[in-house]
Amino acid sequence: MFDNLSMNISASGLAANQLWLNVIANNIANVNLTTQMVDLIQATRAYQANATAFDAAKQMAVTALSIGK
């Protein structure tokens, strides 16, 4: 049923060529993955801090409205 799954990679030639193209593409991209990951973590933490501040402001508004009742 799945006889083609046991084919030798070097016989097909596709995987080796694809790997080489991935290496070339990563070098051409000129992207520093470490910098990008640090920026992503900083953006995530800033978003979390803003969401927490918004929730605190919302809770203060709800408390202020309940005092007026």
C-alpha positions in Angstrom: 0.0 0.0 0.0 2.7 2.5 1.0 5.6 1.0 -0.9 6.9 4.3 -2.1 7.6 5.5 1.5 10.7 3.3 1.7 12.4 4.8 -1.4 16.0 5.9 -0.9 16.4 9.7 -0.7 19.5 9.8 -2.8 17.7 7.8 -5.5 14.9 10.4 -5.7 17.2 13.4 -5.5 14.4 15.6 -4.4 15.2 15.9 -0.6 18.8 16.7 -1.1 18.1 19.4 -3.7 15.3 20.9 -1.5 17.7 21.0 1.5 20.3 22.9 -0.5 17.6 25.4 -1.7 16.5 26.0 1.9 20.2 26.7 2.9 20.5 29.2 0.0 17.1 30.8 0.8 18.1 31.3 4.4 21.4 32.9 3.5 19.8 35.2 0.9 17.1 36.3 3.4 19.7 38.1 5.4 17.6 37.9 8.6 19.1 37.6 12.0 16.8 35.1 13.7 18.1 35.9 17.2 17.2 39.6 16.8 13.8 38.7 15.4 13.0 36.3 18.2 14.1 38.9 20.8 11.9 41.5 19.1 9.0 39.1 19.1 9.3 38.3 22.8 9.5 42.1 23.6 6.4 42.7 21.6 4.6 39.9 23.3 5.5 41.1 26.8 4.5 44.7 25.9 1.1 43.4 24.6 0.6 41.4 27.8 1.5 44.5 29.9 -1.0 46.7 28.0 -3.7 44.1 28.3 -3.1 43.9 32.1 -3.3 47.7 32.4 -6.5 47.8 30.3 -8.0 45.1 32.6 -7.0 47.2 35.7 -8.6 50.3 34.2 -11.7 48.4 33.4 -12.0 47.0 36.9 -11.5 50.5 38.4 -14.3 51.9 36.2 -16.6 49.0 37.2 -15.8 49.7 40.9 -16.4 53.4 40.5 -19.8 52.7 38.9 -20.7 50.4 41.7 -19.9 53.0 44.3 -22.3 55.4 42.7 -25.3 53.0 43.1 
